[in-house]
Amino acid sequence: MKPAPAPSASALSWRRWWRSAGFAWAGLRRTWSTQPNFRIEVWLGVVASGLCLALRVSPAPVLLCCGLVLGLELVNTAAEALTDLISPEWHPQAKIAKDAAAGAVLVASIVSVLVGLAVLLPPLAALIRPALSSQP
């Protein structure tokens, strides 16, 4: 194992920040390449954000929910990797840890869908209503 680098003189060092950002970017790339659910969640977030822009509604609640889901998916991936490292054999406690992390993603996803519906359904209904009322 490599020894930890000596701490920078300043916690606000650009070199330190850039190095940390590199580690974070590596985690994002690894998660993107190995986790199909992460890729699906990213694309659903892009679609939901695009709908917000197209319908001229504030994308803030949708973006916050997307960030929450994607962040929890990253934490879930980390929890799974650590659990597999610590307990390569099946163990009931390892299952609890993995299931709980996956459950956190599920809860955030369900809430995000509800927020998306609350934000997007009213403007969608306003667009559809006139088209339906003008038909014979």
VEXNU-927024 format. One record per residue: x, y, z of N, C-alpha, C, O in turn. Coordinates in pm, whole numbers, padded with zeros to 5 digits, always signed. Atoms other than C-alpha are relative to their C-alpha. Example, Ala and Ser with C-alpha at 12.3 -4.5 7.8 and 13.67 -1.06 7.14 Angstrom:
VEXNU-927024
+00089-00119+00000+01230-00450+00780+00090+00120+00000+00194+00118+00066
-00082-00119-00006+01367-00106+00714-00077+00109+00073-00026+00220+00090
end
This chain:
VEXNU-927024
+00084-00117+00000+00000+00000+00000+00088+00124+00000+00187+00130+00074
-00078-00123+00006+00131+00345-00090-00030+00086+00122-00144+00091+00168
+00028-00092-00110+00174+00591+00194-00080+00120-00051-00070+00160-00167
+00080-00117+00035-00065+00884+00197+00093+00118-00028+00195+00133+00039
-00085-00116+00028+00077+01200+00043-00003+00096+00117-00100+00101+00194
-00006-00101-00106+00186+01473+00279-00110+00102-00023-00133+00143-00137
+00107-00098+00018-00098+01714+00344+00054+00132-00052+00165+00175-00018
-00037-00129+00056-00087+02037+00152-00002+00105+00110-00068+00088+00212
-00003-00108-00098-00014+02357+00336-00139+00062+00015-00173+00116+00120
+00132-00062-00003-00363+02471+00251-00106-00099-00044-00088-00172-00141
+00112+00085+00040-00691+02284+00240-00063+00051-00128-00137-00022-00194
+00056-00060+00122-00781+02519-00047+00097-00008-00117+00079+00064-00215
-00099+00016+00105-00485+02410-00261-00065-00051-00128-00142-00147-00126
+00052+00046+00130-00570+02378-00631+00050-00140-00032-00024-00221-00086
-00056+00132+00028-00340+02078-00659-00079-00107+00075-00112-00212+00020
+00076+00094-00082-00523+01904-00376-00141-00017-00056-00191-00129-00067
+00135+00007+00056-00863+01991-00523+00000-00079-00131-00086-00164-00151
-00007+00064+00130-00761+01875-00872+00020-00151+00015-00040-00231-00057
-00024+00143-00025-00631+01545-00737-00128-00067+00050-00163-00176+00003
+00126+00055-00052-00955+01486-00542-00104-00011-00110-00177-00109-00118
+00095+00004+00112-01161+01574-00849+00033-00116-00094-00058-00177-00150
-00040+00114+00084-00961+01315-01044-00050-00132+00056-00096-00218-00018
+00051+00122-00064-01052+01045-00792-00152-00010-00017-00206-00116-00046
+00146-00002+00014-01417+01150-00804-00040-00034-00143-00133-00112-00166
+00029+00027+00141-01416+01147-01185+00021-00149-00031-00056-00208-00106
-00025+00143+00021-01265+00796-01181-00115-00083+00056-00155-00183-00004
+00114+00070-00057-01548+00683-00953-00123+00011-00087-00197-00087-00105
+00113-00019+00092-01808+00831-01188+00016-00086-00125-00078-00152-00168
-00025+00079+00121-01646+00668-01493-00020-00149+00028-00081-00220-00052
+00011+00142-00033-01624+00331-01319-00147-00039+00021-00192-00143-00026
+00142+00029-00023-01986+00348-01204-00077+00001-00131-00159-00088-00154
+00066-00006+00131-02103+00453-01552+00027-00129-00079-00064-00184-00141
-00036+00115+00084-01915+00162-01712-00047-00133+00057-00060-00230-00018
+00033+00130-00059-02021-00108-01466-00144-00012+00051-00189-00123+00080
+00132+00004-00062-02368-00013-01341-00109+00044-00099-00126+00164-00121
+00105-00037+00096-02655-00026-01595-00106+00092+00061-00157+00181-00007
+00102-00086-00062-02897+00131-01345+00045+00145+00006-00037+00236-00010
-00052-00137-00003-02672+00436-01314-00020+00066-00136-00062+00181-00145
+00017-00055+00136-02678+00483-01692-00147+00029-00028-00180+00134-00085
+00144-00022+00019-03058+00445-01699-00045+00124+00077-00119+00207+00024
+00039-00115-00083-03097+00696-01414+00053+00131-00058-00016+00233-00051
-00053-00122+00064-02871+00947-01591-00089+00040-00117-00126+00157-00130
+00080-00033+00118-03074+00925-01912-00142+00042+00039-00198+00131-00024
+00132-00045-00046-03405+00950-01726+00008+00143+00054-00084+00222+00034
-00020-00137-00049-03269+01261-01555+00014+00099-00113-00038+00211-00105
-00014-00087+00118-03172+01408-01892-00137+00024-00063-00170+00138-00097
+00134-00014+00058-03523+01341-02028-00089+00088+00087-00157+00177+00037
+00083-00080-00091-03693+01486-01718+00043+00147-00002-00041+00236+00000
-00050-00138+00005-03470+01795-01727-00037+00066-00132-00073+00184-00136
+00040-00052+00131-03538+01837-02098-00149+00035-00004-00188+00136-00062
+00143-00030-00008-03912+01818-02032-00025+00128+00080-00112+00208+00043
+00014-00124-00079-03877+02089-01767+00029+00121-00087-00044+00220-00085
-00036-00113+00087-03705+02314-02017-00105+00021-00110-00143+00134-00139
+00099-00010+00108-03955+02235-02295-00133+00056+00051-00201+00130-00020
+00128-00046-00056-04252+02300-02065+00013+00131+00077-00084+00183+00131
-00030-00127-00068-04088+02611-01918-00041-00001+00147-00104+00093+00196
+00019+00007-00144-04111+02495-01559+00139-00006+00065+00237-00046+00002
-00128-00001-00071-03838+02529-01299+00057-00142+00007-00009-00233+00055
-00060+00133-00008-03598+02237-01331+00061-00030+00137+00110-00141+00159
-00069+00018-00128-03469+02285-00974-00044-00125+00076+00042-00202+00118
+00037+00120-00077-03682+02015-00802+00042-00129-00071+00083-00225-00006
-00038+00120+00076-03612+01766-01080+00151-00022+00008+00196-00134+00027
-00146+00012-00009-03238+01840-01077+00044-00046+00139+00135-00128+00151
-00032+00045-00136-03226+01801-00698-00029-00148+00018+00050-00221+00077
+00034+00142-00011-03403+01467-00720+00097-00086-00080+00138-00193-00035
-00097+00075+00081-03172+01352-00999+00133-00011+00073+00193-00118+00077
-00124+00003-00076-02870+01448-00792-00006-00096+00117+00090-00168+00145
+00017+00091-00113-03008+01258-00494+00006-00145-00046+00077-00226+00013
+00002+00139+00048-03077+00941-00693+00138-00042-00048+00186-00150-00014
-00132+00036+00052-02742+00949-00873+00104-00009+00111+00189-00098+00110
-00092+00006-00113-02554+01025-00553-00018-00128+00081+00080-00192+00119
+00024+00124-00074-02721+00737-00373+00040-00123-00080+00083-00223-00022
-00045+00112+00083-02649+00508-00667+00152-00016+00010+00203-00128+00013
-00145+00006-00019-02281+00598-00632+00035-00059+00137+00126-00141+00149
-00023+00054-00135-02295+00527-00256-00035-00149+00003+00035-00227+00066
+00038+00141+00009-02475+00198-00329+00111-00081-00066+00145-00190-00019
-00109+00070+00070-02200+00098-00572+00121-00014+00092+00184-00119+00097
-00112+00006-00095-01936+00184-00311-00028-00101+00110+00060-00179+00147
+00036+00095-00107-02122-00012-00042+00010-00144-00049+00057-00232+00023
-00010+00136+00055-02146-00316-00269+00145-00042-00016+00181-00155+00018
-00141+00034+00020-01776-00301-00356+00069-00027+00133+00144-00124+00146
-00061+00021-00131-01672-00266+00008-00050-00129+00065+00027-00202+00126
+00056+00122-00058-01907-00542+00117+00061-00124-00065+00094-00220+00004
-00062+00114+00069-01767-00776-00150+00145-00018+00041+00194-00131+00050
-00139+00007-00043-01412-00690-00039+00010-00060+00140+00094-00147+00166
-00005+00044-00140-01483-00748+00330-00054-00140+00017-00004-00219+00097
+00066+00130-00016-01707-01050+00285-00022-00063-00137-00132-00059-00191
+00015+00061+00133-01638-01234-00043-00099-00117-00002-00162-00144-00104
+00097+00108-00012-01846-01527+00080-00135+00059+00039-00141+00165+00101
+00133-00049-00037-02222-01488+00120-00011+00004+00152+00030-00089+00221
+00020-00015-00144-02309-01361+00465-00129+00079+00020-00154+00174-00054
+00128-00070-00017-02648-01248+00601+00019+00150+00029-00063+00232-00014
-00023-00142-00028-02501-00919+00731+00041+00075-00127+00004+00191-00145
-00038-00062+00127-02346-00847+00391-00125+00023-00085-00137+00127-00151
+00126-00016+00074-02688-00903+00234-00080+00118+00053-00136+00195-00025
+00072-00112-00060-02845-00658+00479+00060+00132-00047-00014+00224-00083
-00066-00124+00042-02586-00392+00391-00031+00033-00146-00064+00147-00179
+00027-00023+00143-02634-00436+00016-00147+00034-00024-00178+00124-00101
+00144-00025+00019-03013-00450+00039-00040+00137+00052-00123+00205-00010
+00033-00131-00055-03029-00139+00258+00048+00111-00094-00024+00209-00116
-00051-00101+00093-02810+00059+00017-00087+00006-00126-00119+00114-00175
+00088+00003+00117-03024-00054-00277-00137+00058+00035-00199+00126-00048
+00128-00056-00044-03336+00034-00077+00003+00152+00004-00097+00217-00028
-00013-00146-00002-03208+00390-00031-00016+00056-00141-00081+00159-00159
+00014-00044+00139-03180+00424-00409-00146-00012-00043-00199+00076-00110
+00140+00021+00037-03531+00281-00451-00090+00108+00059-00175+00163-00011
+00083-00103-00065-03686+00523-00200+00020+00134-00071-00078+00203-00101
-00027-00127+00068-03514+00821-00365-00059+00000-00141-00108+00103-00187
+00056+00009+00135-03625+00699-00708-00151+00017+00001-00207+00087-00084
+00146-00012-00010-03989+00665-00602-00039+00144+00029-00130+00199-00034
+00028-00141-00032-03988+01011-00445+00029+00089-00121-00046+00184-00146
-00034-00079+00119-03820+01150-00758-00108-00009-00107-00140+00090-00173
+00110+00015+00096-04093+01006-00979-00120+00083+00045-00184+00148-00037
+00113-00079-00051-04357+01164-00756+00024+00150-00017-00068+00223-00055
-00034-00142+00020-04178+01501-00766-00010+00034-00149-00064+00139-00185
+00008-00023+00144-04144+01471-01143-00144+00011-00049-00176+00097-00131
+00142-00006+00037-04515+01401-01178-00063+00131+00048-00139+00194-00025
+00057-00124-00054-04603+01696-00953+00046+00122-00079-00030+00218-00095
-00055-00114+00074-04380+01929-01154-00046+00000-00145-00078+00104-00201
+00022+00008+00145-04451+01802-01506-00145-00024-00041-00185+00017-00150
+00138+00030+00041-04814+01683-01504-00086+00124-00022-00158+00129-00122
+00085-00116+00025-04983+02024-01464+00027+00070-00134-00069+00099-00207
-00019-00063+00132-04812+02185-01766-00032-00094-00116-00078-00049-00221
+00038+00096+00105-04858+01866-01969-00151-00004-00017-00201-00007-00129
+00147+00000+00006-05229+01862-01881-00051+00127-00066-00148+00124-00141
+00041-00127+00062-05256+02228-01980+00021-00002-00150-00056+00060-00224
-00024+00013+00144-05110+02142-02321-00101-00093-00065-00148-00068-00176
+00088+00103+00056-05333+01838-02374-00147+00041+00005-00223+00011-00087
+00141-00037-00020-05661+01984-02243-00059+00075-00119-00166+00036-00167
+00060-00070+00114-05716+02236-02529-00012-00088-00125-00107-00076-00202
+00006+00089+00116-05637+01971-02788-00116-00098+00012-00179-00131-00088
+00110+00094-00020-05892+01734-02637-00135+00069-00010-00231+00010-00061
+00129-00070+00000-06165+01995-02599-00038+00049-00139-00155+00077-00163
+00033-00049+00134-06141+02105-02965-00044-00112-00093-00085-00085-00206
+00043+00112+00085-06221+01755-03099-00151-00017+00013-00208+00008+00120
+00148+00017-00004-06585+01678-03192-00046-00112+00088-00166-00135+00100
end
